[in-house]
Amino acid sequence: MASSAPATEDQVRQLMEVVGLGKMLLQMNTQAVNTLQQSMPCVPTDFWQNYMNESQTQLFIGRLVPVWQRHFTSDEMNGLLKFYRSPLGQKVITEMPTTMAEANEAGQQWSHERSDQMVNELKHMGTLDSAGRCPAKVASSSAPEAAVAGAAALKAADAGSDEEEAKPAAKATTHAASHGKAPAKKTATKAAPKKTTAKPAAKTPAKTDTKAAPAKKVTKPAAATSGQSGQ
């Protein structure tokens, strides 16, 4: 029963003190404050001192207590305290930050070397060009445009062939439908001019008759003079 009991708050706080969590939080706060202070120079320095004081650090540790209690029992916490209080545990606490930083640097270096090795292998295989770029990307980037252009050309060709094939039928269907009303209008307009031309034809003789009367008057004296000259 004792092994399954959760760690107490006192045990968690003792562990935080042994591993130096308070000091680590103070360093983190200092770095954050320096960044904020550079970006906001108008803020007084006293404000930042209150931001990273000891009371705020203890409040944050108080939030960590239930987290550790959910994952470690009382007996496990006693084992951790025993280890970190030992010389080996203290060395782990002291050397772990430097060890992790060097491990991170080694990991980045290994990643760059491995990436260069893979790129060289792909160049040797011909998958990548001399610049380390994938030629397929250039082709793939132009492929959509070529596909769109090809599809448009095919559509245009199909549309052209359909239009050529549809021309004979279009004379009886679409062309007749589109121009069928126009010929009807033309025949109607032609019939209308016939009616209108017939009416003006009837009117023009009347006009010529009215105008012919003076012409007769002019011709009659001409006939009389010609008759007299004959006599």
Disulfide bonds with the S-S distance in Angstrom:
none
